[in-house]
């Protein structure tokens, strides 16, 4: 039997505000446990929440970016459940009337087998809520500790329609969403710190069936690799259960990366189990058109807008523009380089090639922290463009700067003997000598064998120890041969 996979993602994005969503306590990561929990976070009697305006503006910004409806009227609700790290006994969230409704996101998909493609999926909603605290195990044998530093941290929960059809599509969407929230500046997206976490709702159904299968939710996936592995395992698990004559039970599961499998956490609750009702301590959230337009005026250029501009103004291929706008850091780096050089395509090639490769080999380093700054790279490209050094020589200088050998490009070129021979008289003498020794290649080229010219260029480069200007060599050779 052929099976179709159905996936919907719920992503919790921590908003990059200085204080929590309903209190003035700070949102610092890594502080001493319970240092950042105030009387509101601790749910002391009489403590009342006050909504963080900055969190609302970040939600508006996200809604505008995905072409969604920013609700003029939304409501905060109490989601009731009992857990040790939830002091109030309920979480303040939004249920029936969220702040952002609808929207869509387009993203590239790179399947393990098959050609890459582009997919657009629709979003159901995005709503504001507070995070819970954290249970800490293993400090004292047989006991658990509670750290409430995260309690009250502002989250934007972003929910998709069940339109994803593979683990590869889920990862493609998650990467695009992560890039977008970081691009907008509404979150730092640090997955190691829990600032971007995905819950995957996974089900399978016979191909062609319209009704959805029974879904299981895999909680708190904080890396793209774990997201892919967890979905692939869960899909196979559900198929095997059904094919063995069993039934999939709706449940919440956790992914164990050590064992590479999901395991049961609890049978899945429905919304009715949480007994949602409007929070009486918080007024409804009313967002005026003027407020939305003010936020819109402060929006950065969106990735799709920059992508179109790079194609239109710089003449870049769609693929290059897509790669260069895949993240705010690479986009900012490229734009800074392109502003300093004439050849925008050359700049694109180097940013996607040498710079990206060097960063991949240097763990924890970003484009903003690259030892070869945009200004330094522009100077290297200038020397390649004006023929002072070859492309290969440029890579040698790049590696030297990256390794900390200095930032004076001209001094490095001299020290490493990379300067190309561009003197026409000197090159003519070398060309004539090579032609005299390689008459057979000359005749072959005149007879129409284009590769014969490459052999002659190679001999000239050998004679100059690689320091000749290849473009000048080609021109001189053709002139001397009479081609």
ZIRA-V876954 format. One record per backbone hydrogen bond with DSSP energy under -1.0 kcal/mol. CO is the residue of the C=O (numbers start at 1). NH is the residue of the N-H. E is the energy in kcal/mol with one decimal. If there is no record, write none. Layout:
BEGIN
((CO,NH,E) (CO,NH,E))
END
This chain:
BEGIN
((2,207,-2.5) (4,205,-2.0) (6,203,-2.0) (7,164,-1.8) (8,201,-3.1) (9,160,-2.2) (10,199,-3.0) (11,158,-2.8) (12,197,-2.1) (13,156,-2.3) (15,17,-2.0) (18,27,-1.7) (21,52,-1.9) (22,50,-1.5) (25,20,-1.8) (32,35,-2.0) (38,42,-2.2) (39,44,-2.3) (40,43,-1.1) (44,47,-2.1) (52,56,-1.3) (53,57,-2.1) (54,58,-1.7) (55,59,-1.7) (56,60,-2.3) (57,61,-2.3) (58,62,-2.0) (59,63,-2.4) (60,64,-2.3) (61,65,-1.9) (62,66,-1.6) (63,68,-2.8) (64,67,-1.2) (66,104,-2.0) (69,101,-2.7) (72,287,-1.7) (74,285,-3.0) (76,279,-2.7) (77,93,-2.7) (79,91,-2.6) (83,86,-2.1) (85,133,-2.3) (86,89,-1.2) (89,81,-1.0) (91,79,-3.0) (92,130,-1.9) (93,77,-3.8) (97,75,-2.0) (99,71,-2.5) (100,126,-2.1) (101,69,-2.9) (103,123,-2.6) (105,121,-2.2) (107,119,-2.7) (109,117,-1.9) (117,109,-3.5) (119,107,-2.6) (121,105,-2.2) (122,161,-2.5) (124,102,-1.8) (125,159,-2.6) (126,100,-1.8) (127,157,-2.8) (129,155,-2.8) (131,152,-2.6) (134,147,-2.9) (136,145,-3.6) (140,143,-2.4) (145,136,-3.4) (147,134,-2.5) (150,153,-2.7) (152,21,-2.5) (153,131,-1.8) (154,15,-2.1) (155,129,-1.9) (156,13,-2.2) (157,127,-2.2) (158,11,-2.7) (159,124,-2.5) (159,125,-1.3) (161,163,-2.6) (164,7,-2.3) (166,170,-2.0) (167,171,-2.4) (168,172,-2.4) (169,173,-2.5) (170,174,-2.5) (171,175,-2.6) (172,176,-1.9) (173,177,-2.8) (174,178,-2.5) (175,179,-2.5) (176,180,-2.1) (177,181,-2.4) (178,182,-1.9) (179,183,-2.5) (180,184,-2.6) (181,186,-1.6) (181,187,-1.2) (186,16,-2.5) (190,195,-2.6) (191,194,-1.2) (195,14,-2.5) (197,12,-3.2) (198,221,-3.1) (199,10,-2.7) (200,218,-2.9) (201,8,-1.9) (202,216,-2.3) (203,6,-2.8) (205,4,-3.5) (206,209,-2.4) (216,202,-2.9) (217,253,-3.5) (218,200,-2.2) (221,198,-2.3) (223,227,-2.2) (224,228,-2.1) (225,229,-2.6) (226,230,-3.0) (227,231,-2.0) (228,232,-2.4) (229,233,-2.3) (230,234,-2.6) (231,235,-2.7) (232,236,-1.8) (233,237,-2.6) (234,238,-2.5) (235,239,-2.3) (236,240,-2.2) (237,241,-2.2) (238,242,-2.3) (239,243,-2.8) (240,244,-1.5) (241,246,-2.6) (242,245,-1.9) (250,268,-1.5) (251,217,-2.5) (252,265,-2.7) (252,266,-1.8) (253,219,-2.5) (254,263,-2.7) (256,260,-1.9) (256,261,-1.4) (261,256,-3.3) (263,254,-2.6) (266,252,-3.4) (270,273,-1.6) (271,274,-1.3) (272,275,-1.1) (274,80,-2.5) (277,78,-2.8) (279,282,-1.3) (285,74,-2.4) (288,292,-1.9) (289,293,-2.5) (290,294,-2.0) (291,295,-2.2) (292,296,-2.5) (293,297,-2.0) (296,299,-1.4) (302,306,-2.6) (303,307,-2.8) (304,308,-1.9) (305,309,-1.9) (306,310,-2.7) (307,311,-1.6) (308,312,-2.4) (309,313,-3.4) (310,316,-1.7) (317,321,-2.4) (318,322,-2.3) (319,323,-2.3) (320,324,-2.7) (323,326,-1.5) (327,331,-2.0) (328,332,-2.6) (329,333,-1.9) (330,334,-2.6) (331,335,-2.6) (332,336,-1.9) (333,337,-2.0) (334,338,-3.2) (335,339,-1.6) (337,340,-2.0) (342,344,-1.2) (343,347,-1.8) (344,348,-2.0) (345,349,-2.6) (346,350,-2.2) (347,351,-2.4) (348,352,-2.7) (349,353,-1.6) (350,355,-2.4) (351,356,-1.4) (353,357,-2.6) (354,358,-2.3) (355,359,-2.2) (356,360,-2.2) (357,361,-1.2) (359,362,-1.3) (362,365,-1.6) (367,370,-1.2) (371,373,-1.1) (373,377,-2.7) (374,378,-2.3) (375,379,-1.6) (376,380,-2.0) (377,381,-2.6) (378,382,-2.0) (379,383,-1.7) (380,384,-1.6) (381,385,-2.8) (382,386,-2.4) (383,388,-1.1) (383,389,-1.8) (384,387,-1.0) (388,420,-3.4) (390,394,-2.4) (391,395,-1.7) (392,396,-1.6) (393,397,-2.3) (394,398,-2.6) (395,399,-2.4) (396,400,-1.8) (397,401,-2.5) (398,402,-2.6) (399,403,-2.0) (400,405,-2.6) (401,404,-1.6) (407,409,-1.1) (408,412,-2.1) (409,413,-2.2) (410,414,-2.1) (411,415,-2.8) (412,416,-2.0) (413,418,-2.5) (414,417,-1.1) (421,469,-1.5) (423,427,-2.3) (424,428,-2.5) (425,429,-1.7) (426,430,-1.5) (427,431,-2.8) (428,432,-2.6) (429,433,-1.8) (430,434,-2.4) (431,435,-2.8) (432,436,-2.0) (433,437,-1.4) (438,442,-1.6) (439,443,-2.6) (440,444,-2.3) (441,445,-2.3) (442,446,-2.2) (443,447,-1.5) (444,449,-2.4) (445,448,-1.6) (448,450,-1.1) (449,452,-1.4) (450,453,-1.4) (451,455,-1.5) (452,456,-1.6) (453,457,-2.6) (454,458,-2.5) (455,459,-1.9) (456,460,-2.1) (457,461,-2.6) (458,462,-2.2) (459,463,-2.1) (460,464,-1.5) (461,466,-3.7) (462,465,-1.1) (464,467,-1.2) (467,421,-4.3) (469,473,-2.4) (470,474,-2.4) (471,475,-2.0) (472,476,-2.8) (473,477,-3.0) (474,478,-2.4) (475,479,-2.0) (476,480,-2.8) (477,481,-2.7) (478,482,-1.6) (478,483,-2.2))
END
